[in-house]
Amino acid sequence: MQTERIKTFSSYCSELGSQPLIVQGGGGNASMKEQNTLWVKASGTRLADAIHENIFMAVDLEHLLDN
């Protein structure tokens, strides 16, 4: 489930990813921490597509740190 914060982050990433003078190729890496979730840009996706596609994967930090 995407929150308003991840939607805002996606919009920001899409705007940056659409500017070829700032971003090369697919746009590299982007991530955002929200409470116990780390949202990470999936490999092979483009930052410019963040507003139209779900390019971020949620990593449950609590589960990750417990194991």
C-alpha positions as CSV (number, residue, x, y, z in Angstrom):
1,M,0.0,0.0,0.0
2,Q,1.4,3.3,-1.1
3,T,1.1,6.3,1.3
4,E,0.9,9.9,0.4
5,R,4.6,10.2,1.3
6,I,5.7,7.5,-1.2
7,K,3.4,9.0,-3.9
8,T,5.1,12.4,-3.3
9,F,8.6,10.7,-3.5
10,S,7.5,8.9,-6.7
11,S,6.5,12.2,-8.2
12,Y,9.8,13.9,-7.2
13,C,11.8,10.9,-8.7
14,S,9.7,11.0,-11.9
15,E,10.4,14.7,-12.3
16,L,14.1,14.3,-11.8
17,G,14.3,11.2,-14.0
18,S,12.6,13.1,-16.8
19,Q,15.5,15.6,-17.0
20,P,18.3,14.2,-19.2
21,L,20.8,16.9,-18.1
22,I,20.4,15.7,-14.5
23,V,19.9,11.9,-14.8
24,Q,21.7,9.5,-17.1
25,G,20.1,6.2,-18.4
26,G,17.5,4.8,-16.1
27,G,18.3,7.1,-13.3
28,G,20.4,5.0,-10.8
29,N,19.2,4.4,-7.3
30,A,16.6,6.0,-5.1
31,S,15.3,4.9,-1.7
32,M,13.2,6.3,1.1
33,K,12.7,5.1,4.7
34,E,9.2,5.4,6.1
35,Q,8.7,4.0,9.6
36,N,9.7,0.3,9.4
37,T,9.7,0.2,5.6
38,L,12.5,1.0,3.2
39,W,11.2,1.8,-0.3
40,V,13.9,0.9,-2.9
41,K,13.8,1.6,-6.6
42,A,13.8,-1.8,-8.4
43,S,16.6,-2.6,-10.8
44,G,15.8,-2.2,-14.5
45,T,13.3,0.5,-13.9
46,R,13.5,4.2,-14.9
47,L,13.0,7.1,-12.5
48,A,11.0,8.9,-15.1
49,D,8.4,6.1,-14.9
50,A,7.9,6.4,-11.1
51,I,4.7,8.5,-11.4
52,H,3.1,6.0,-13.8
53,E,4.4,2.7,-12.6
54,N,5.1,1.1,-9.3
55,I,8.9,1.0,-9.5
56,F,9.6,0.9,-5.7
57,M,9.8,-2.3,-3.7
58,A,9.0,-2.3,0.0
59,V,11.5,-3.9,2.4
60,D,10.2,-4.6,5.9
61,L,13.1,-3.4,8.0
62,E,11.7,-5.0,11.2
63,H,11.6,-8.5,9.6
64,L,15.0,-7.9,8.0
65,L,16.7,-6.9,11.3
66,D,15.1,-9.8,13.2
67,N,16.6,-12.4,10.9
